[in-house]
Amino acid sequence: MKLLSVNLGRHKAVEYTDAPSGGTGIDKQPAEGAVRVAAPGAKGAAGSGVAGDEVCDLRHHGGNDQAVYAYAREDLDEWERLLGHPLAGGSFGENLTTSGLDVSGAKIGERWRVGPDLLIEVTSARIPCQTFQGHLGETKWVKRFTQQGAPGAYLRVIEPGEIRGGDTIEVVHRPEHDVTVALQFKAVTTERELLPRLLAAGDALHPEAIETARKYVAKYGSQAS
C-alpha cells in the first residue's frame, strides 16, 4: 500500500460555493517534497491538518476529526471510466491519493501509519456538496457520487509527522466491529435505518455522526435492518 501524492489546495474565488469566503480550496494539486501533518484544532476554528492546505469554509470542513481526506486511486480510475476523462490525484479534493488501499472499505477507527511517523485514524465518510459538484462541472453529481458509494475517508491525526508521495501506508489497527466508511456513508445519506449500527464504532466515529445516530435511536429505537 502506497501514498501516491499529498495534495494541497489554495483559496480560489468561485461562483458555485456558498462559503462566506466566496471561495474554495477543493482544487488540490500534488505537493513537492515533504509535507507536515498534525492535528489542526477544533472544527469551526481550525482548518486542514495538512500544512499548506487551505480550508475556505470552516462551517463544514476542517478540524481535528476531518484533518485529512483520503481517496483511492482505484476509485478515481473507475470514475475516469464512468466520466470519460482523466482525473489527476487531488481531483476530488483529497489530501492523500492512495494505491492498494480500500479507503471506503476501511473501518471507522482503523489506523494507518503513513511514512515513518504519521499515524492517522479513520473517522467518517466524505459527504458530497454543491461545491464538489461545481468543481467537477458534472450535473447531478451529488446524486451520482452518493449512488456510487465510494466516498473516501476523513481521518484524525493521532501522531503527527511528515509525509511525501511514495511513502508506504500500513494498516496498524483494524477494529473488530463491522462499521466501514461505506456503511457509515449509506447510513447518513440513503439508508438511515442503518444509523444504530454506527454506534458500534464508539468514540472513533466522528462526533457529529455519533450525535446523528444517537438521535435516531432515541426517536426510533435501536433496531436496524
Residue pairs with C-beta under 8 A, 6 or more apart in sequence:
1 98
1 99
1 100
1 101
1 168
1 169
1 170
1 171
2 98
2 99
2 100
2 166
2 167
2 168
2 169
3 96
3 97
3 98
3 99
3 114
3 115
3 163
3 164
3 165
3 166
3 167
3 168
3 169
4 73
4 89
4 97
4 98
4 99
4 165
4 166
5 30
5 31
5 89
5 90
5 96
5 97
5 165
6 30
6 31
6 35
6 50
6 95
6 96
6 163
6 164
6 165
7 28
7 29
7 30
7 31
7 53
7 89
7 90
7 94
7 95
7 96
7 97
8 28
8 29
8 31
8 35
8 50
8 52
8 53
8 54
8 95
9 24
9 25
9 26
9 27
9 28
9 29
9 53
9 54
9 90
9 93
10 25
10 27
10 54
11 21
11 23
11 24
11 25
11 54
11 56
12 23
12 24
12 25
12 27
13 22
13 23
14 22
14 23
14 24
14 131
14 134
14 135
15 134
16 130
16 131
16 133
16 134
16 135
17 23
17 24
17 56
17 57
17 130
17 131
17 134
18 130
18 131
19 56
19 57
19 59
19 131
20 57
20 59
21 56
21 57
23 56
24 56
24 57
24 131
24 135
25 48
25 53
25 54
25 55
25 56
25 93
26 93
26 131
26 132
26 135
27 90
27 93
27 135
28 53
28 90
28 93
28 94
28 95
29 90
30 88
30 89
30 90
30 97
30 165
31 52
31 164
31 165
33 164
34 162
34 163
34 164
35 50
35 51
35 52
35 162
35 163
35 164
36 50
36 51
36 160
36 161
36 162
37 49
37 50
37 51
37 67
37 68
37 114
37 118
37 120
37 157
37 160
37 161
37 162
37 163
38 49
38 51
38 67
38 157
38 160
39 49
39 64
39 67
39 156
39 157
39 160
40 46
40 47
40 48
40 49
40 62
40 63
40 64
40 67
41 63
41 64
42 63
42 64
43 58
43 62
43 63
43 64
43 65
43 66
44 58
44 59
44 63
45 58
45 63
46 58
46 62
46 63
46 64
47 53
47 54
47 55
47 58
47 61
47 62
47 63
48 54
48 55
48 61
48 62
48 67
48 68
48 95
49 64
49 67
49 68
49 156
49 157
50 67
50 68
50 95
53 95
55 61
55 62
57 131
60 129
64 156
64 157
65 123
65 124
65 154
65 156
65 206
65 207
65 208
66 123
66 124
66 154
66 156
66 206
67 120
67 154
67 155
67 156
67 157
68 95
68 96
68 120
68 154
68 155
68 156
68 157
69 93
69 94
69 95
69 96
69 126
69 152
69 153
69 154
69 155
70 94
70 95
70 96
70 97
70 98
70 101
70 103
70 152
70 153
70 155
71 92
71 94
71 96
71 97
71 98
71 103
71 126
71 152
72 97
72 98
72 99
72 101
72 102
72 103
72 104
72 150
72 152
73 89
73 97
73 98
73 99
74 99
75 103
75 104
75 150
75 152
76 87
76 89
76 91
76 92
76 97
78 148
78 150
79 87
79 92
79 148
80 86
80 87
82 148
83 138
89 97
90 97
91 136
92 132
92 152
93 132
93 135
94 152
96 114
98 169
100 169
101 112
101 169
101 171
103 150
103 152
103 153
103 181
104 125
104 149
104 150
104 151
104 152
104 153
104 180
104 181
104 182
104 185
105 180
105 181
105 182
106 122
106 153
106 171
106 180
106 181
107 122
107 174
107 175
107 177
107 178
107 179
107 180
107 181
107 201
108 122
108 123
108 124
108 175
108 177
108 179
108 180
108 181
108 184
108 198
108 201
108 204
108 205
109 121
109 122
109 173
109 175
109 177
109 201
109 202
109 204
109 205
110 121
110 122
110 171
110 173
110 174
110 175
111 119
111 120
111 121
111 122
111 158
111 171
111 172
111 173
112 119
112 120
112 121
112 122
112 155
112 169
112 170
112 171
112 172
113 119
113 169
113 170
113 172
114 120
114 161
114 163
114 167
114 168
114 169
115 161
115 162
115 163
115 164
115 167
115 168
116 161
117 159
117 160
117 161
117 162
118 157
118 159
118 160
118 161
118 162
118 163
119 157
119 158
119 159
119 161
119 172
120 155
120 156
120 157
120 158
121 155
121 156
121 157
121 158
121 204
122 153
122 154
122 155
122 181
122 204
123 153
123 154
123 155
123 156
123 204
123 205
123 206
124 153
124 154
124 181
124 184
124 205
124 206
124 208
124 209
125 151
125 152
125 153
125 154
125 181
125 182
125 184
125 185
125 188
126 151
126 152
126 153
126 154
127 151
127 185
127 188
127 189
128 141
128 142
128 145
128 146
128 151
129 142
130 142
132 141
132 142
132 145
133 139
133 141
133 142
138 144
145 151
146 185
146 189
146 190
149 182
149 185
149 186
150 182
151 181
151 182
151 185
152 181
153 181
154 206
175 201
175 204
177 200
177 201
177 202
178 197
178 200
179 197
179 198
179 200
179 201
179 205
183 194
183 197
183 198
184 198
184 201
184 205
184 209
186 194
187 194
187 195
187 197
187 198
187 213
188 195
188 209
188 212
192 216
193 224
193 225
194 224
194 225
195 212
195 213
195 216
195 217
195 224
196 213
196 216
196 217
196 221
196 222
196 223
196 224
197 224
198 205
198 209
198 210
198 213
199 205
199 210
199 213
199 214
199 217
203 210
205 213
